[in-house]
């Protein structure tokens, strides 16, 4: 693929260990480019990338940049918005005449050179894009898929095809990244306000999505969830469809739940697809599957591939992922979910209640970002109060500096659970053995996932 500059022979990624950056590194590695980069700390993902041929360092000292990445004529530099502007490596590249672009611009180049299925939304975009990528893979058509989660079917967040005309993109609204894309099919799953540190207010957030719909290519399609506040602005040559659980051009009928399974029929503008079974039988995946199938029907994927793919889809890691599932009616269960927005958390707790009616549900939540905690403290408290028991960890700061007066305590004070408290990570692990968990759900977009192995070990020790 042409990166926009035929002379580019190498790419340097600042923030190379991010899940989204990793997919691009693997894509361009497969194109025969030399790939190097920097990340703050080693991880399982950086270990895997290094084994595949990506040269990664964990010190921002410019002297560690490899020689093959020191020519501005042949090296493109890519960074994520999470990297601070005073990063020594970034300063070196900018001061020496290199082209330095955000990851989103590079994804935009990918979408210019393919028929891109782009999935946007406050929540749901990782699962829907992953389902669509799996459908295309199962159909034999394939795609180059750049996903925000590691698919359990493939143990990767990136799928490669040297022959498919399609790409599948998780279109991220953070920092208006999705404004660099050129969708062939665009899906908008939800527009609940988020990232108000970037957008300021709900009106600007909705405007960001409206502009995204303007970027769809002539002859392309837009698929929008019913009931959104969004007023889309697609071009006159773009077909617009709606979807929803019970209404819209694409919707479900004959929903059946039982014995840990969910199946339904899908009504489309042209036909009804019967007997679709969810490989991950969680209620929210009904809507996610409808969105993914709608996008793939618009590029002519056949019924058999659609059914088989949805039935064999194992989900993305950290999207309602079971870590422990002991047998028996009273067996202990540990589920982890990436949910970090109030709407997502409410849906996740609701799905647990749906699967385990009558059982005690304990939620451990790690808030993500000081600004998000400040902006949505009331909503977080309301969603988390759906749990029987609430345990909060300190806020995961990610890219932010602390905001005075904003801690996990602001959520705890507003939550109405009969049992609620705050733990440090260390005290949580030490205390789990004594807390008598039943069904445990961990939620948050920070590093809470790193605690899961220890949490499961401690839950297994609980006295029966």
One Martini backbone bead per residue (centre of mass of N, CA, C, O) as a GRO file, in nm:
protein
  464
    1UNK     BB    1   0.097   0.035   0.020
    2UNK     BB    2   0.051   0.367  -0.002
    3UNK     BB    3   0.165   0.619   0.230
    4UNK     BB    4   0.219   0.890   0.037
    5UNK     BB    5   0.532   0.776   0.017
    6UNK     BB    6   0.754   0.603  -0.175
    7UNK     BB    7   1.020   0.648   0.019
    8UNK     BB    8   0.911   0.484   0.242
    9UNK     BB    9   1.088   0.239   0.466
   10UNK     BB   10   1.013   0.365   0.753
   11UNK     BB   11   0.876   0.332   1.093
   12UNK     BB   12   0.801   0.542   1.380
   13UNK     BB   13   0.672   0.461   1.710
   14UNK     BB   14   0.507   0.666   1.947
   15UNK     BB   15   0.361   0.421   2.126
   16UNK     BB   16   0.403   0.104   2.041
   17UNK     BB   17   0.216  -0.049   2.282
   18UNK     BB   18  -0.038   0.005   2.154
   19UNK     BB   19  -0.306  -0.148   2.020
   20UNK     BB   20  -0.333   0.036   1.763
   21UNK     BB   21  -0.034   0.049   1.682
   22UNK     BB   22   0.022  -0.254   1.644
   23UNK     BB   23  -0.146  -0.295   1.387
   24UNK     BB   24   0.026  -0.104   1.208
   25UNK     BB   25   0.294  -0.242   1.244
   26UNK     BB   26   0.204  -0.512   1.118
   27UNK     BB   27   0.116  -0.406   0.845
   28UNK     BB   28   0.396  -0.271   0.757
   29UNK     BB   29   0.563  -0.521   0.795
   30UNK     BB   30   0.405  -0.677   0.564
   31UNK     BB   31   0.515  -0.445   0.349
   32UNK     BB   32   0.843  -0.427   0.421
   33UNK     BB   33   0.891  -0.255   0.657
   34UNK     BB   34   1.062  -0.075   0.892
   35UNK     BB   35   1.025  -0.120   1.254
   36UNK     BB   36   0.994   0.125   1.517
   37UNK     BB   37   1.017   0.224   1.881
   38UNK     BB   38   0.827   0.361   2.162
   39UNK     BB   39   0.794   0.288   2.519
   40UNK     BB   40   0.751   0.302   2.854
   41UNK     BB   41   0.666  -0.013   2.881
   42UNK     BB   42   0.667  -0.327   2.913
   43UNK     BB   43   0.490  -0.604   2.747
   44UNK     BB   44   0.325  -0.848   2.599
   45UNK     BB   45   0.302  -0.688   2.333
   46UNK     BB   46   0.599  -0.597   2.298
   47UNK     BB   47   0.711  -0.881   2.292
   48UNK     BB   48   0.563  -0.968   2.034
   49UNK     BB   49   0.671  -0.746   1.845
   50UNK     BB   50   0.969  -0.815   1.875
   51UNK     BB   51   0.939  -1.108   1.762
   52UNK     BB   52   0.831  -0.983   1.472
   53UNK     BB   53   1.043  -0.707   1.427
   54UNK     BB   54   1.014  -0.488   1.643
   55UNK     BB   55   1.192  -0.201   1.750
   56UNK     BB   56   1.200  -0.153   2.105
   57UNK     BB   57   1.202   0.113   2.338
   58UNK     BB   58   1.221   0.253   2.705
   59UNK     BB   59   1.370   0.519   2.599
   60UNK     BB   60   1.366   0.866   2.492
   61UNK     BB   61   1.638   0.863   2.381
   62UNK     BB   62   1.757   0.954   2.069
   63UNK     BB   63   2.008   0.758   2.055
   64UNK     BB   64   1.806   0.493   2.021
   65UNK     BB   65   1.762   0.551   1.740
   66UNK     BB   66   1.778   0.405   1.460
   67UNK     BB   67   1.944   0.455   1.166
   68UNK     BB   68   1.687   0.383   0.971
   69UNK     BB   69   1.536   0.649   1.139
   70UNK     BB   70   1.733   0.921   1.030
   71UNK     BB   71   1.563   0.975   0.759
   72UNK     BB   72   1.328   1.194   0.639
   73UNK     BB   73   1.286   1.057   0.348
   74UNK     BB   74   1.232   0.735   0.482
   75UNK     BB   75   1.071   0.845   0.746
   76UNK     BB   76   0.790   0.777   0.946
   77UNK     BB   77   0.610   0.942   1.207
   78UNK     BB   78   0.428   0.802   1.489
   79UNK     BB   79   0.156   0.910   1.707
   80UNK     BB   80   0.001   0.963   2.012
   81UNK     BB   81  -0.192   1.168   2.217
   82UNK     BB   82  -0.059   1.047   2.489
   83UNK     BB   83   0.190   1.193   2.402
   84UNK     BB   84   0.396   1.421   2.494
   85UNK     BB   85   0.542   1.705   2.353
   86UNK     BB   86   0.823   1.665   2.537
   87UNK     BB   87   0.924   1.437   2.394
   88UNK     BB   88   1.237   1.362   2.294
   89UNK     BB   89   1.180   1.211   2.030
   90UNK     BB   90   0.983   1.411   1.904
   91UNK     BB   91   1.172   1.652   1.903
   92UNK     BB   92   1.382   1.535   1.716
   93UNK     BB   93   1.199   1.499   1.466
   94UNK     BB   94   1.094   1.795   1.442
   95UNK     BB   95   1.390   1.932   1.434
   96UNK     BB   96   1.465   1.726   1.161
   97UNK     BB   97   1.223   1.713   0.932
   98UNK     BB   98   0.999   1.527   0.999
   99UNK     BB   99   0.724   1.335   0.950
  100UNK     BB  100   0.450   1.395   1.182
  101UNK     BB  101   0.196   1.163   1.283
  102UNK     BB  102  -0.091   1.045   1.353
  103UNK     BB  103  -0.245   0.753   1.366
  104UNK     BB  104  -0.506   0.848   1.220
  105UNK     BB  105  -0.371   0.927   0.949
  106UNK     BB  106  -0.280   0.640   0.877
  107UNK     BB  107  -0.565   0.523   0.870
  108UNK     BB  108  -0.660   0.708   0.644
  109UNK     BB  109  -0.481   0.583   0.427
  110UNK     BB  110  -0.609   0.306   0.438
  111UNK     BB  111  -0.902   0.409   0.355
  112UNK     BB  112  -0.814   0.520   0.073
  113UNK     BB  113  -0.703   0.205  -0.013
  114UNK     BB  114  -1.004   0.117   0.062
  115UNK     BB  115  -1.289  -0.056   0.183
  116UNK     BB  116  -1.429   0.094   0.460
  117UNK     BB  117  -1.522  -0.031   0.780
  118UNK     BB  118  -1.665   0.198   1.014
  119UNK     BB  119  -1.665   0.209   1.380
  120UNK     BB  120  -1.875   0.407   1.582
  121UNK     BB  121  -1.872   0.503   1.935
  122UNK     BB  122  -1.888   0.508   2.267
  123UNK     BB  123  -2.013   0.214   2.233
  124UNK     BB  124  -1.943  -0.105   2.052
  125UNK     BB  125  -1.702  -0.085   1.842
  126UNK     BB  126  -1.529  -0.332   1.907
  127UNK     BB  127  -1.736  -0.558   1.866
  128UNK     BB  128  -1.846  -0.486   1.583
  129UNK     BB  129  -1.575  -0.486   1.432
  130UNK     BB  130  -1.498  -0.777   1.512
  131UNK     BB  131  -1.736  -0.918   1.383
  132UNK     BB  132  -1.685  -0.819   1.094
  133UNK     BB  133  -1.405  -0.942   1.062
  134UNK     BB  134  -1.500  -1.234   1.109
  135UNK     BB  135  -1.697  -1.253   0.877
  136UNK     BB  136  -1.490  -1.200   0.649
  137UNK     BB  137  -1.308  -1.437   0.722
  138UNK     BB  138  -1.518  -1.671   0.698
  139UNK     BB  139  -1.602  -1.600   0.393
  140UNK     BB  140  -1.301  -1.535   0.242
  141UNK     BB  141  -1.254  -1.227   0.193
  142UNK     BB  142  -1.159  -1.048   0.406
  143UNK     BB  143  -0.914  -0.830   0.586
  144UNK     BB  144  -0.801  -0.520   0.719
  145UNK     BB  145  -0.777  -0.517   1.070
  146UNK     BB  146  -0.839  -0.245   1.315
  147UNK     BB  147  -0.836  -0.305   1.657
  148UNK     BB  148  -0.922  -0.250   2.015
  149UNK     BB  149  -0.903  -0.571   2.034
  150UNK     BB  150  -0.842  -0.896   2.128
  151UNK     BB  151  -0.905  -1.171   1.953
  152UNK     BB  152  -0.978  -1.493   2.045
  153UNK     BB  153  -0.970  -1.631   1.762
  154UNK     BB  154  -0.656  -1.484   1.700
  155UNK     BB  155  -0.478  -1.333   1.911
  156UNK     BB  156  -0.570  -1.042   1.782
  157UNK     BB  157  -0.598  -0.690   1.642
  158UNK     BB  158  -0.502  -0.824   1.357
  159UNK     BB  159  -0.588  -0.845   1.011
  160UNK     BB  160  -0.466  -1.009   0.712
  161UNK     BB  161  -0.483  -0.900   0.357
  162UNK     BB  162  -0.364  -0.915   0.014
  163UNK     BB  163  -0.674  -0.919  -0.144
  164UNK     BB  164  -0.860  -0.743  -0.002
  165UNK     BB  165  -1.069  -0.448  -0.029
  166UNK     BB  166  -1.093  -0.454   0.287
  167UNK     BB  167  -1.156  -0.264   0.581
  168UNK     BB  168  -1.134  -0.254   0.947
  169UNK     BB  169  -1.252   0.011   1.168
  170UNK     BB  170  -1.189   0.170   1.465
  171UNK     BB  171  -1.364   0.468   1.535
  172UNK     BB  172  -1.214   0.723   1.708
  173UNK     BB  173  -1.317   1.015   1.892
  174UNK     BB  174  -1.066   1.074   2.010
  175UNK     BB  175  -0.932   1.366   1.908
  176UNK     BB  176  -1.082   1.331   1.630
  177UNK     BB  177  -0.969   1.080   1.468
  178UNK     BB  178  -1.218   1.006   1.266
  179UNK     BB  179  -1.157   1.257   1.063
  180UNK     BB  180  -0.939   1.080   0.880
  181UNK     BB  181  -1.154   0.922   0.746
  182UNK     BB  182  -1.285   0.694   0.457
  183UNK     BB  183  -1.571   0.569   0.429
  184UNK     BB  184  -1.786   0.320   0.297
  185UNK     BB  185  -1.877   0.208   0.583
  186UNK     BB  186  -2.083   0.343   0.840
  187UNK     BB  187  -2.098   0.316   1.203
  188UNK     BB  188  -2.339   0.409   1.465
  189UNK     BB  189  -2.399   0.309   1.801
  190UNK     BB  190  -2.325   0.581   1.976
  191UNK     BB  191  -2.373   0.923   2.170
  192UNK     BB  192  -2.263   0.936   2.444
  193UNK     BB  193  -2.111   1.136   2.635
  194UNK     BB  194  -1.756   1.207   2.588
  195UNK     BB  195  -1.465   1.355   2.610
  196UNK     BB  196  -1.493   1.656   2.748
  197UNK     BB  197  -1.189   1.742   2.735
  198UNK     BB  198  -1.225   1.784   2.418
  199UNK     BB  199  -1.539   1.896   2.358
  200UNK     BB  200  -1.693   2.016   2.641
  201UNK     BB  201  -1.974   1.910   2.501
  202UNK     BB  202  -2.243   1.759   2.360
  203UNK     BB  203  -2.263   1.926   2.102
  204UNK     BB  204  -1.970   1.875   2.006
  205UNK     BB  205  -1.985   1.570   2.004
  206UNK     BB  206  -2.210   1.547   1.788
  207UNK     BB  207  -2.055   1.705   1.572
  208UNK     BB  208  -1.831   1.496   1.538
  209UNK     BB  209  -2.023   1.278   1.418
  210UNK     BB  210  -2.142   1.441   1.187
  211UNK     BB  211  -1.873   1.476   1.038
  212UNK     BB  212  -1.815   1.178   0.995
  213UNK     BB  213  -2.062   1.140   0.794
  214UNK     BB  214  -1.928   1.328   0.567
  215UNK     BB  215  -1.682   1.110   0.488
  216UNK     BB  216  -1.842   0.948   0.309
  217UNK     BB  217  -1.849   0.797   0.029
  218UNK     BB  218  -1.952   0.785  -0.267
  219UNK     BB  219  -2.170   0.501  -0.255
  220UNK     BB  220  -2.216   0.468   0.031
  221UNK     BB  221  -2.275   0.392   0.390
  222UNK     BB  222  -2.517   0.436   0.661
  223UNK     BB  223  -2.530   0.320   1.010
  224UNK     BB  224  -2.789   0.383   1.257
  225UNK     BB  225  -2.895   0.410   1.553
  226UNK     BB  226  -3.166   0.428   1.711
  227UNK     BB  227  -3.239   0.727   1.906
  228UNK     BB  228  -3.043   0.937   1.838
  229UNK     BB  229  -2.925   1.271   1.848
  230UNK     BB  230  -2.815   1.244   1.587
  231UNK     BB  231  -2.739   1.447   1.287
  232UNK     BB  232  -2.679   1.354   0.994
  233UNK     BB  233  -2.432   1.435   0.696
  234UNK     BB  234  -2.463   1.297   0.432
  235UNK     BB  235  -2.436   1.245   0.124
  236UNK     BB  236  -2.643   1.203  -0.156
  237UNK     BB  237  -2.472   0.917  -0.228
  238UNK     BB  238  -2.579   0.808   0.054
  239UNK     BB  239  -2.684   0.543   0.229
  240UNK     BB  240  -2.947   0.512   0.480
  241UNK     BB  241  -2.950   0.333   0.792
  242UNK     BB  242  -3.116   0.143   1.043
  243UNK     BB  243  -3.081   0.025   1.392
  244UNK     BB  244  -3.208  -0.239   1.620
  245UNK     BB  245  -3.363  -0.445   1.825
  246UNK     BB  246  -3.691  -0.347   1.741
  247UNK     BB  247  -3.578  -0.135   1.527
  248UNK     BB  248  -3.549  -0.071   1.196
  249UNK     BB  249  -3.409  -0.193   0.913
  250UNK     BB  250  -3.246  -0.342   1.141
  251UNK     BB  251  -3.387  -0.629   1.319
  252UNK     BB  252  -3.522  -0.816   1.579
  253UNK     BB  253  -3.661  -1.146   1.612
  254UNK     BB  254  -3.722  -1.407   1.796
  255UNK     BB  255  -3.614  -1.398   2.089
  256UNK     BB  256  -3.392  -1.638   2.250
  257UNK     BB  257  -3.366  -1.765   2.590
  258UNK     BB  258  -3.144  -2.030   2.705
  259UNK     BB  259  -2.904  -2.221   2.831
  260UNK     BB  260  -2.690  -1.989   2.755
  261UNK     BB  261  -2.867  -1.879   2.509
  262UNK     BB  262  -2.884  -1.681   2.193
  263UNK     BB  263  -3.154  -1.607   1.963
  264UNK     BB  264  -3.236  -1.491   1.617
  265UNK     BB  265  -3.393  -1.279   1.396
  266UNK     BB  266  -3.318  -1.092   1.087
  267UNK     BB  267  -3.422  -0.789   0.974
  268UNK     BB  268  -3.424  -0.661   0.649
  269UNK     BB  269  -3.482  -0.478   0.360
  270UNK     BB  270  -3.483  -0.783   0.195
  271UNK     BB  271  -3.475  -0.984   0.456
  272UNK     BB  272  -3.471  -1.289   0.652
  273UNK     BB  273  -3.258  -1.404   0.909
  274UNK     BB  274  -3.229  -1.712   1.045
  275UNK     BB  275  -3.093  -1.842   1.320
  276UNK     BB  276  -2.918  -1.662   1.524
  277UNK     BB  277  -2.622  -1.726   1.710
  278UNK     BB  278  -2.445  -1.651   1.996
  279UNK     BB  279  -2.121  -1.691   2.100
  280UNK     BB  280  -2.189  -1.435   2.292
  281UNK     BB  281  -2.447  -1.457   2.537
  282UNK     BB  282  -2.521  -1.131   2.526
  283UNK     BB  283  -2.750  -0.896   2.502
  284UNK     BB  284  -2.582  -0.665   2.355
  285UNK     BB  285  -2.506  -0.862   2.106
  286UNK     BB  286  -2.750  -0.819   1.938
  287UNK     BB  287  -2.681  -0.533   1.838
  288UNK     BB  288  -2.394  -0.586   1.744
  289UNK     BB  289  -2.473  -0.797   1.528
  290UNK     BB  290  -2.654  -0.622   1.357
  291UNK     BB  291  -2.438  -0.416   1.273
  292UNK     BB  292  -2.236  -0.616   1.143
  293UNK     BB  293  -2.430  -0.746   0.940
  294UNK     BB  294  -2.514  -0.494   0.790
  295UNK     BB  295  -2.235  -0.422   0.679
  296UNK     BB  296  -2.192  -0.703   0.532
  297UNK     BB  297  -2.443  -0.693   0.346
  298UNK     BB  298  -2.337  -0.430   0.188
  299UNK     BB  299  -2.091  -0.650   0.081
  300UNK     BB  300  -2.222  -0.942   0.013
  301UNK     BB  301  -2.263  -1.136   0.243
  302UNK     BB  302  -2.358  -1.440   0.321
  303UNK     BB  303  -2.559  -1.617   0.529
  304UNK     BB  304  -2.372  -1.850   0.618
  305UNK     BB  305  -2.140  -1.669   0.719
  306UNK     BB  306  -2.297  -1.506   0.923
  307UNK     BB  307  -2.391  -1.732   1.109
  308UNK     BB  308  -2.118  -1.870   1.168
  309UNK     BB  309  -1.968  -1.623   1.281
  310UNK     BB  310  -2.155  -1.549   1.521
  311UNK     BB  311  -2.136  -1.844   1.650
  312UNK     BB  312  -1.791  -1.824   1.663
  313UNK     BB  313  -1.772  -1.581   1.832
  314UNK     BB  314  -1.551  -1.495   2.117
  315UNK     BB  315  -1.435  -1.226   2.130
  316UNK     BB  316  -1.292  -0.983   2.320
  317UNK     BB  317  -1.075  -0.889   2.516
  318UNK     BB  318  -1.245  -0.733   2.782
  319UNK     BB  319  -1.535  -0.844   2.665
  320UNK     BB  320  -1.690  -1.020   2.858
  321UNK     BB  321  -1.470  -1.196   3.030
  322UNK     BB  322  -1.400  -1.509   3.132
  323UNK     BB  323  -1.201  -1.627   3.420
  324UNK     BB  324  -1.437  -1.767   3.596
  325UNK     BB  325  -1.620  -2.102   3.595
  326UNK     BB  326  -1.780  -2.266   3.806
  327UNK     BB  327  -1.945  -2.529   3.874
  328UNK     BB  328  -2.262  -2.495   3.929
  329UNK     BB  329  -2.503  -2.305   4.091
  330UNK     BB  330  -2.256  -2.192   4.309
  331UNK     BB  331  -2.042  -2.103   4.133
  332UNK     BB  332  -1.782  -1.918   4.069
  333UNK     BB  333  -1.755  -1.580   3.919
  334UNK     BB  334  -1.541  -1.420   3.665
  335UNK     BB  335  -1.566  -1.090   3.519
  336UNK     BB  336  -1.447  -0.895   3.239
  337UNK     BB  337  -1.469  -0.532   3.165
  338UNK     BB  338  -1.411  -0.229   2.974
  339UNK     BB  339  -1.600  -0.061   3.111
  340UNK     BB  340  -1.609   0.332   3.132
  341UNK     BB  341  -1.911   0.396   3.103
  342UNK     BB  342  -2.213   0.421   3.236
  343UNK     BB  343  -2.366   0.263   3.012
  344UNK     BB  344  -2.179   0.019   3.008
  345UNK     BB  345  -2.209  -0.065   3.301
  346UNK     BB  346  -2.512  -0.114   3.301
  347UNK     BB  347  -2.501  -0.333   3.078
  348UNK     BB  348  -2.310  -0.529   3.224
  349UNK     BB  349  -2.479  -0.578   3.479
  350UNK     BB  350  -2.732  -0.669   3.326
  351UNK     BB  351  -2.598  -0.922   3.199
  352UNK     BB  352  -2.541  -1.064   3.466
  353UNK     BB  353  -2.833  -1.081   3.562
  354UNK     BB  354  -2.931  -1.246   3.317
  355UNK     BB  355  -2.736  -1.495   3.378
  356UNK     BB  356  -2.766  -1.441   3.725
  357UNK     BB  357  -3.029  -1.487   3.877
  358UNK     BB  358  -3.022  -1.417   4.230
  359UNK     BB  359  -2.732  -1.321   4.245
  360UNK     BB  360  -2.454  -1.199   4.377
  361UNK     BB  361  -2.316  -0.873   4.289
  362UNK     BB  362  -1.979  -0.783   4.232
  363UNK     BB  363  -1.804  -0.468   4.197
  364UNK     BB  364  -1.507  -0.364   4.027
  365UNK     BB  365  -1.388  -0.022   4.004
  366UNK     BB  366  -1.186   0.168   3.764
  367UNK     BB  367  -1.135   0.466   3.711
  368UNK     BB  368  -1.110   0.677   3.406
  369UNK     BB  369  -1.013   0.957   3.466
  370UNK     BB  370  -1.067   1.260   3.607
  371UNK     BB  371  -1.263   1.398   3.406
  372UNK     BB  372  -1.474   1.171   3.389
  373UNK     BB  373  -1.539   1.164   3.689
  374UNK     BB  374  -1.636   1.454   3.709
  375UNK     BB  375  -1.857   1.451   3.470
  376UNK     BB  376  -1.986   1.135   3.580
  377UNK     BB  377  -2.050   1.073   3.882
  378UNK     BB  378  -2.357   1.029   3.890
  379UNK     BB  379  -2.371   0.810   3.669
  380UNK     BB  380  -2.184   0.608   3.798
  381UNK     BB  381  -2.342   0.567   4.061
  382UNK     BB  382  -2.601   0.462   3.929
  383UNK     BB  383  -2.481   0.215   3.784
  384UNK     BB  384  -2.327   0.082   4.033
  385UNK     BB  385  -2.600   0.048   4.205
  386UNK     BB  386  -2.678  -0.229   4.059
  387UNK     BB  387  -2.517  -0.347   4.263
  388UNK     BB  388  -2.463  -0.515   4.567
  389UNK     BB  389  -2.147  -0.460   4.541
  390UNK     BB  390  -1.882  -0.205   4.602
  391UNK     BB  391  -1.555  -0.163   4.451
  392UNK     BB  392  -1.293   0.077   4.468
  393UNK     BB  393  -1.051   0.229   4.286
  394UNK     BB  394  -0.833   0.420   4.192
  395UNK     BB  395  -0.757   0.638   3.965
  396UNK     BB  396  -0.684   0.623   3.627
  397UNK     BB  397  -0.494   0.864   3.455
  398UNK     BB  398  -0.306   0.830   3.225
  399UNK     BB  399  -0.281   1.148   3.065
  400UNK     BB  400  -0.333   1.272   3.354
  401UNK     BB  401  -0.370   1.503   3.589
  402UNK     BB  402  -0.465   1.590   3.874
  403UNK     BB  403  -0.776   1.679   4.036
  404UNK     BB  404  -0.895   1.862   4.262
  405UNK     BB  405  -1.123   1.655   4.447
  406UNK     BB  406  -1.067   1.400   4.249
  407UNK     BB  407  -1.203   1.089   4.338
  408UNK     BB  408  -1.353   0.794   4.418
  409UNK     BB  409  -1.528   0.925   4.646
  410UNK     BB  410  -1.744   1.070   4.463
  411UNK     BB  411  -1.882   0.799   4.397
  412UNK     BB  412  -1.924   0.664   4.670
  413UNK     BB  413  -2.113   0.886   4.796
  414UNK     BB  414  -2.348   0.828   4.564
  415UNK     BB  415  -2.377   0.549   4.622
  416UNK     BB  416  -2.640   0.281   4.713
  417UNK     BB  417  -2.500   0.060   4.820
  418UNK     BB  418  -2.481  -0.132   5.103
  419UNK     BB  419  -2.194  -0.212   4.984
  420UNK     BB  420  -1.900   0.006   5.025
  421UNK     BB  421  -1.561   0.068   4.889
  422UNK     BB  422  -1.208   0.140   4.920
  423UNK     BB  423  -0.917   0.026   4.737
  424UNK     BB  424  -0.627  -0.080   4.705
  425UNK     BB  425  -0.464  -0.304   4.530
  426UNK     BB  426  -0.327  -0.446   4.766
  427UNK     BB  427  -0.579  -0.471   4.957
  428UNK     BB  428  -0.757  -0.626   4.769
  429UNK     BB  429  -0.595  -0.886   4.747
  430UNK     BB  430  -0.588  -0.937   5.061
  431UNK     BB  431  -0.926  -0.934   5.089
  432UNK     BB  432  -1.079  -1.135   4.902
  433UNK     BB  433  -1.071  -1.396   5.078
  434UNK     BB  434  -1.294  -1.243   5.290
  435UNK     BB  435  -1.555  -1.146   5.088
  436UNK     BB  436  -1.743  -1.351   4.957
  437UNK     BB  437  -1.783  -1.427   4.667
  438UNK     BB  438  -1.975  -1.485   4.371
  439UNK     BB  439  -2.028  -1.252   4.151
  440UNK     BB  440  -1.763  -1.110   3.954
  441UNK     BB  441  -1.706  -0.765   3.842
  442UNK     BB  442  -1.475  -0.615   3.625
  443UNK     BB  443  -1.415  -0.257   3.571
  444UNK     BB  444  -1.230  -0.090   3.314
  445UNK     BB  445  -0.954   0.095   3.128
  446UNK     BB  446  -0.718   0.013   3.279
  447UNK     BB  447  -0.509  -0.206   3.496
  448UNK     BB  448  -0.705  -0.423   3.623
  449UNK     BB  449  -0.631  -0.677   3.452
  450UNK     BB  450  -0.361  -0.739   3.616
  451UNK     BB  451  -0.537  -0.863   3.871
  452UNK     BB  452  -0.686  -1.126   3.781
  453UNK     BB  453  -0.504  -1.362   3.863
  454UNK     BB  454  -0.515  -1.295   4.170
  455UNK     BB  455  -0.816  -1.288   4.208
  456UNK     BB  456  -0.871  -1.583   4.126
  457UNK     BB  457  -0.694  -1.713   4.340
  458UNK     BB  458  -0.856  -1.593   4.582
  459UNK     BB  459  -1.141  -1.697   4.516
  460UNK     BB  460  -1.064  -2.004   4.537
  461UNK     BB  461  -1.013  -1.970   4.861
  462UNK     BB  462  -1.282  -1.960   4.936
  463UNK     BB  463  -1.516  -2.042   5.143
  464UNK     BB  464  -1.794  -2.271   5.122
   0.00000   0.00000   0.00000
